[in-house]
Amino acid sequence: MEKSKISSNVDSIEISGIRKFYNKVVKVEGAISLTLGQPDFPVPEGIKKAMIEAINENKTVYTSNAGILELRQEISNMLKTQDIGYDSDEICVTVGGSEGLMDVFSTLINPKDKVLIPTPAYPAYESCVKLLGGEIINYNLNESDFSIDFSKLQNIIKQQNPKLLVLSYPSNPTGAILSKEARDKLYEIVKNEDIIVITDEMYSSLCFEDNYYSIAQFKDIKDKVIVVNGFSKMFSMTGLRIGYVCASNKYIDSIIKVHQYNVSCAPSIAQYGVVHGLRHCMKDVEYMKGEFIKRRDYVYERLIKIGFEVQLPKGAFYIFPSIKKFASNSEEFCESILRKAKVAAVPGTAFGKGGEGYMRISYAYSQKQLEEAFDRIERVLL
């Protein structure tokens, strides 16, 4: 038998469980999909006009590897409003948050390095680590509210001595946010352990509470924290691919090196669009957030009425109800709902072993679609 020429690291990963289920949906005629994390709002008009202007002014050439200075300065200014301090030379603009994550992992991971990843969590974390030959160690989240179990986390760190800790708040898939109490407990751990934190804050603009908390708000552990974020969700510009990484100079030069050889630079015209967005389109962001809160409340109430056990999300645009009352297997349950109700949600197992017994519903869809979807689910389950 011919030996595979494919890298064993590539062979060890599968396509995202989210996309896998979405691909099933498109084969079901009349199905309503609540699977993708893509806002249904258009890109703000001001951003569109700024990108068109950039094209007309021939701003279509390579930018600096780290991204245009105006954008990095605007990102720095925005972060300061969240008590997160990075200067423009500590920021690298990337091709979406996904490239940012891969750049950071590529910069830090040697084969066999141990990486702590929450479960359930966005599946790309584990896949990136596998691609690079790192060793994944999962830390479970509390079932009551998907918060961190600090006593278990501390024990794992003491026993396993991991190099990296991945955080994801506001969370995809659970909608949980980082509380002040949890942030402060994390700070004590990070300060006293030899560990680097990669904090994915892609949904930071969609925190539904009055205050936003991040491990990056502590200046004395800045050398131990790397932030990955972006504008796909904030400005509803998923296909325009602008993300960013923030890190102290100790790391950012190496991250930019990886980024340079991957993509040279992020798309120029989209960078100019985001500059305009940060200066002039924050009202659009607030409007979208307000609409997501209305949809969250609607979806939460419908799920409770149908009989699901579910936590009220405090950020992002996902809700993660337990299906244990109705079935023992997430994938089978979601297949059944797709077949009988023609409604698609993502099985919790797409987000790791901690996702079994749950499903992820995205409410980044219109009110009309959500109403029809839950009417269908209700008819099937009640």
C-alpha positions as CSV (number, residue, x, y, z in Angstrom):
1,M,0.0,0.0,0.0
2,E,1.4,3.4,-1.0
3,K,2.5,5.5,1.9
4,S,0.5,8.7,2.3
5,K,2.4,11.8,1.3
6,I,0.2,14.0,3.5
7,S,1.7,15.4,6.7
8,S,0.6,13.3,9.7
9,N,-0.2,16.5,11.5
10,V,-2.6,17.5,8.7
11,D,-4.0,14.0,8.7
12,S,-4.8,14.3,12.4
13,I,-7.3,17.1,12.0
14,E,-10.7,17.2,10.3
15,I,-12.7,20.1,8.8
16,S,-14.5,22.1,11.4
17,G,-17.6,20.4,12.9
18,I,-19.4,23.7,12.3
19,R,-18.7,23.6,8.6
20,K,-19.3,19.9,8.5
21,F,-22.9,20.3,9.7
22,Y,-23.4,23.4,7.6
23,N,-22.5,21.3,4.5
24,K,-25.3,18.8,5.5
25,V,-27.8,21.6,5.8
26,V,-27.4,22.8,2.2
27,K,-28.6,19.4,1.1
28,V,-31.9,19.7,2.9
29,E,-34.4,21.7,0.9
30,G,-36.2,24.4,2.9
31,A,-34.0,24.0,5.9
32,I,-33.3,27.0,8.2
33,S,-29.7,27.1,9.3
34,L,-28.7,28.6,12.6
35,T,-25.2,27.3,12.3
36,L,-22.8,30.1,11.2
37,G,-21.3,32.9,13.2
38,Q,-21.9,35.6,10.6
39,P,-24.0,38.7,11.4
40,D,-26.8,39.3,9.0
41,F,-26.3,43.1,9.0
42,P,-24.6,44.8,6.1
43,V,-21.2,46.4,6.5
44,P,-21.7,50.0,7.7
45,E,-22.1,52.4,4.8
46,G,-19.2,54.5,5.9
47,I,-16.8,51.6,5.7
48,K,-18.1,50.6,2.3
49,K,-17.5,54.2,1.0
50,A,-14.0,54.3,2.6
51,M,-13.0,51.1,0.8
52,I,-14.3,52.3,-2.5
53,E,-12.4,55.5,-2.0
54,A,-9.2,53.5,-1.2
55,I,-9.6,51.7,-4.5
56,N,-10.2,54.9,-6.4
57,E,-7.1,56.4,-4.8
58,N,-5.1,53.3,-5.8
59,K,-4.4,52.2,-2.2
60,T,-4.3,48.7,-3.4
61,V,-0.6,48.0,-3.0
62,Y,1.3,46.1,-0.2
63,T,1.1,47.8,3.2
64,S,3.7,47.4,5.8
65,N,3.8,43.9,7.1
66,A,2.3,45.0,10.5
67,G,-0.5,47.0,8.8
68,I,-1.0,50.7,8.1
69,L,0.0,52.9,10.9
70,E,-3.3,54.8,11.1
71,L,-5.2,51.5,11.7
72,R,-2.7,50.3,14.4
73,Q,-3.1,53.7,16.1
74,E,-6.9,53.5,16.0
75,I,-6.8,50.0,17.5
76,S,-4.5,51.2,20.2
77,N,-6.9,54.1,21.0
78,M,-9.9,51.7,21.1
79,L,-8.2,49.3,23.4
80,K,-7.3,52.0,25.8
81,T,-11.1,52.6,26.3
82,Q,-11.2,49.0,27.6
83,D,-8.2,49.6,29.9
84,I,-5.9,47.5,27.6
85,G,-2.6,49.2,26.8
86,Y,-0.8,48.4,23.6
87,D,1.0,50.9,21.4
88,S,0.9,50.8,17.6
89,D,4.3,49.1,17.5
90,E,2.8,46.2,19.6
91,I,0.0,45.5,17.1
92,C,0.0,43.4,13.9
93,V,-3.0,43.6,11.6
94,T,-3.8,40.1,10.3
95,V,-6.0,38.4,7.7
96,G,-8.9,37.9,10.2
97,G,-8.6,36.5,13.7
98,S,-7.9,33.0,12.3
99,E,-4.6,34.0,10.7
100,G,-3.8,35.9,13.9
101,L,-4.3,32.7,16.0
102,M,-2.2,30.6,13.6
103,D,0.6,33.2,13.6
104,V,0.7,33.3,17.4
105,F,0.6,29.5,17.8
106,S,3.3,29.1,15.1
107,T,5.5,31.6,16.9
108,L,5.3,29.9,20.2
109,I,4.8,26.1,19.8
110,N,7.5,23.6,19.4
111,P,6.6,19.9,18.9
112,K,5.3,18.4,22.1
113,D,4.8,21.7,23.8
114,K,1.7,21.5,26.1
115,V,-1.2,23.9,25.4
116,L,-4.2,24.3,27.8
117,I,-7.4,24.7,25.8
118,P,-10.9,25.0,27.3
119,T,-13.7,22.6,26.4
120,P,-16.1,23.4,24.9
121,A,-14.4,25.9,22.7
122,Y,-13.9,27.2,19.2
123,P,-12.5,24.2,17.3
124,A,-9.7,26.0,15.6
125,Y,-7.6,26.1,18.8
126,E,-7.1,22.4,18.9
127,S,-6.6,22.1,15.1
128,C,-3.9,24.8,15.1
129,V,-2.1,23.1,17.9
130,K,-2.3,19.7,16.2
131,L,-1.0,21.1,13.0
132,L,2.1,22.4,14.8
133,G,2.7,19.1,16.7
134,G,1.8,20.6,20.1
135,E,0.1,18.5,22.8
136,I,-3.5,19.5,23.8
137,I,-4.5,19.5,27.4
138,N,-8.2,20.3,27.9
139,Y,-9.5,22.1,30.9
140,N,-13.2,21.7,31.6
141,L,-15.6,24.6,32.3
142,N,-18.2,24.6,35.0
143,E,-21.5,23.3,33.6
144,S,-23.5,25.8,35.7
145,D,-22.3,28.9,33.8
146,F,-19.3,27.8,31.6
147,S,-16.9,29.6,33.9
148,I,-13.4,28.3,34.7
149,D,-13.0,25.8,37.5
150,F,-9.9,27.4,39.1
151,S,-9.0,24.6,41.5
152,K,-8.8,22.1,38.6
153,L,-7.0,24.6,36.4
154,Q,-4.4,25.3,39.0
155,N,-3.9,21.5,39.5
156,I,-3.4,20.9,35.8
157,I,-0.9,23.7,35.6
158,K,1.1,22.3,38.5
159,Q,1.0,18.8,37.2
160,Q,1.4,19.3,33.5
161,N,3.6,22.5,33.3
162,P,1.9,23.7,30.1
163,K,3.6,26.4,28.0
164,L,0.4,28.2,26.8
165,L,-3.1,28.8,28.2
166,V,-5.9,29.7,25.7
167,L,-8.8,31.9,26.9
168,S,-11.9,32.6,24.9
169,Y,-14.3,35.4,26.2
170,P,-16.9,36.3,25.2
171,S,-17.1,32.7,24.3
172,N,-17.9,30.8,21.1
173,P,-20.0,28.6,21.6
174,T,-21.4,29.4,25.1
175,G,-21.8,33.1,25.1
176,A,-20.2,33.3,28.5
177,I,-18.0,36.3,29.5
178,L,-15.1,36.7,31.9
179,S,-16.3,38.1,35.2
180,K,-14.2,40.5,37.3
181,E,-13.8,37.8,40.0
182,A,-12.6,35.2,37.4
183,R,-10.3,37.8,35.8
184,D,-8.7,38.5,39.1
185,K,-8.2,34.8,39.9
186,L,-6.6,34.2,36.5
187,Y,-4.3,37.1,37.2
188,E,-3.0,35.5,40.3
189,I,-2.3,32.2,38.5
190,V,-0.6,33.9,35.5
191,K,1.5,36.2,37.7
192,N,2.9,33.2,39.7
193,E,3.2,30.6,36.9
194,D,5.6,30.3,34.0
195,I,2.8,30.4,31.4
196,I,1.8,32.5,28.4
197,V,-1.9,33.4,27.9
198,I,-3.4,33.7,24.4
199,T,-6.7,35.5,24.9
200,D,-9.1,35.4,22.0
201,E,-11.4,38.4,22.3
202,M,-13.1,38.4,18.9
203,Y,-16.5,39.1,20.4
204,S,-15.3,41.9,22.8
205,S,-17.6,44.4,21.1
206,L,-20.5,42.1,21.8
207,C,-20.3,42.0,25.6
208,F,-23.8,42.6,26.9
209,E,-22.8,43.7,30.4
210,D,-21.8,47.2,31.5
211,N,-18.2,46.4,32.2
212,Y,-15.7,44.4,30.0
213,Y,-13.0,42.3,31.8
214,S,-9.9,40.9,30.2
215,I,-6.7,39.4,31.5
216,A,-4.9,41.9,29.2
217,Q,-5.9,44.7,31.6
218,F,-3.0,44.0,34.0
219,K,0.1,45.9,33.1
220,D,2.5,43.9,35.2
221,I,1.8,40.6,33.3
222,K,1.9,42.2,29.8
223,D,4.8,40.0,28.9
224,K,2.7,36.9,29.5
225,V,-0.4,37.9,27.6
226,I,-1.1,37.9,23.8
227,V,-4.5,39.3,22.5
228,V,-6.1,38.1,19.3
229,N,-9.1,40.1,18.1
230,G,-10.6,41.4,14.9
231,F,-13.5,43.2,13.1
232,S,-15.4,40.4,11.4
233,K,-18.1,40.4,14.0
234,M,-17.8,44.0,15.2
235,F,-18.4,45.6,11.8
236,S,-20.2,42.6,10.2
237,M,-17.3,42.2,7.7
238,T,-16.5,38.5,7.9
239,G,-15.4,38.2,4.3
240,L,-13.2,41.2,4.4
241,R,-10.7,39.5,6.8
242,I,-9.2,42.1,9.1
243,G,-8.0,40.9,12.5
244,Y,-5.1,41.8,14.8
245,V,-2.7,40.5,17.4
246,C,-1.4,42.5,20.3
247,A,1.7,41.5,22.2
248,S,4.7,43.1,23.9
249,N,7.8,43.7,21.8
250,K,9.2,40.5,23.3
251,Y,6.8,38.6,21.0
252,I,5.3,40.9,18.4
253,D,8.4,41.0,16.1
254,S,8.5,37.2,15.9
255,I,4.7,37.1,15.3
256,I,5.1,39.7,12.5
257,K,7.8,37.5,11.0
258,V,5.4,34.5,10.8
259,H,2.7,36.8,9.5
260,Q,5.0,38.2,6.8
261,Y,5.8,34.8,5.4
262,N,2.2,33.7,5.5
263,V,0.5,36.6,3.8
264,S,2.8,39.7,3.5
265,C,0.0,41.9,4.8
266,A,-3.7,42.1,5.4
267,P,-5.9,43.4,2.5
268,S,-5.1,47.1,2.0
269,I,-8.5,48.4,1.1
270,A,-10.2,46.6,4.0
271,Q,-7.6,48.2,6.4
272,Y,-8.6,51.7,5.3
273,G,-12.2,50.7,5.7
274,V,-11.7,49.7,9.3
275,V,-9.8,53.0,10.0
276,H,-13.0,54.8,9.0
277,G,-15.1,52.4,11.0
278,L,-13.2,53.0,14.2
279,R,-13.4,56.7,13.7
280,H,-17.0,57.1,12.5
281,C,-19.1,53.9,12.8
282,M,-19.3,53.0,16.4
283,K,-23.0,53.9,16.5
284,D,-23.5,51.0,14.0
285,V,-21.7,48.7,16.4
286,E,-24.0,49.8,19.3
287,Y,-27.1,49.3,17.1
288,M,-26.1,45.8,16.1
289,K,-25.3,44.9,19.7
290,G,-28.8,46.2,20.8
291,E,-30.4,44.0,18.1
292,F,-28.4,40.9,19.2
293,I,-29.6,41.5,22.8
294,K,-33.2,41.5,21.6
295,R,-32.7,38.3,19.6
296,R,-30.8,36.7,22.5
297,D,-33.8,37.4,24.8
298,Y,-36.2,36.0,22.3
299,V,-34.3,32.8,21.7
300,Y,-33.7,32.2,25.4
301,E,-37.4,32.6,26.2
302,R,-38.3,30.2,23.4
303,L,-35.8,27.6,24.5
304,I,-37.1,27.8,28.1
305,K,-40.7,27.5,26.9
306,I,-39.9,24.3,24.9
307,G,-38.2,22.8,27.9
308,F,-34.5,23.2,27.3
309,E,-32.1,23.9,30.2
310,V,-30.0,26.8,29.1
311,Q,-27.8,29.7,30.4
312,L,-28.5,33.2,29.4
313,P,-25.6,34.3,27.2
314,K,-23.8,37.5,28.3
315,G,-21.9,38.1,25.1
316,A,-21.3,37.0,21.4
317,F,-24.3,35.8,19.5
318,Y,-24.5,32.2,20.4
319,I,-26.6,30.2,22.9
320,F,-25.6,26.7,24.1
321,P,-28.7,24.8,25.4
322,S,-28.4,21.4,27.0
323,I,-30.1,18.6,25.0
324,K,-29.8,16.0,27.7
325,K,-33.5,16.2,28.5
326,F,-34.3,15.1,24.9
327,A,-31.4,12.9,23.9
328,S,-28.1,11.5,25.0
329,N,-26.1,12.2,21.9
330,S,-25.7,15.8,20.5
331,E,-25.0,14.8,16.9
332,E,-28.0,12.4,16.7
333,F,-30.2,15.0,18.3
334,C,-29.1,17.7,15.8
335,E,-29.5,15.3,12.9
336,S,-33.0,14.5,14.1
337,I,-34.0,18.2,14.4
338,L,-32.6,18.8,10.9
339,R,-34.6,15.9,9.5
340,K,-37.9,16.4,11.3
341,A,-38.0,20.2,11.8
342,K,-35.7,21.3,9.0
343,V,-33.8,23.4,11.4
344,A,-30.0,23.2,11.7
345,A,-28.0,23.8,14.9
346,V,-24.4,22.7,15.5
347,P,-23.8,19.6,17.7
348,G,-21.9,20.5,20.9
349,T,-19.3,17.9,20.1
350,A,-18.1,20.2,17.3
351,F,-16.6,22.2,20.1
352,G,-14.7,19.4,21.8
353,K,-15.5,16.6,24.3
354,G,-16.9,19.2,26.8
355,G,-19.7,20.0,24.2
356,E,-21.4,16.6,24.4
357,G,-24.9,17.0,25.6
358,Y,-25.3,20.5,24.1
359,M,-26.0,22.2,20.8
360,R,-25.0,25.7,19.6
361,I,-27.5,28.0,18.1
362,S,-26.4,31.2,16.4
363,Y,-28.9,34.0,16.7
364,A,-27.0,36.1,14.1
365,Y,-30.1,35.7,11.9
366,S,-33.2,37.8,11.3
367,Q,-36.1,37.8,13.8
368,K,-38.3,36.3,11.1
369,Q,-35.9,33.3,10.6
370,L,-35.6,32.8,14.3
371,E,-39.4,32.8,14.9
372,E,-39.9,30.3,12.1
373,A,-37.1,28.1,13.3
374,F,-38.4,27.9,16.9
375,D,-42.0,27.3,15.7
376,R,-40.7,24.3,13.8
377,I,-38.6,23.0,16.7
378,E,-41.5,23.5,19.1
379,R,-43.9,21.5,16.9
380,V,-41.4,18.6,16.8
381,L,-40.5,18.5,20.5
382,L,-43.8,19.4,22.2
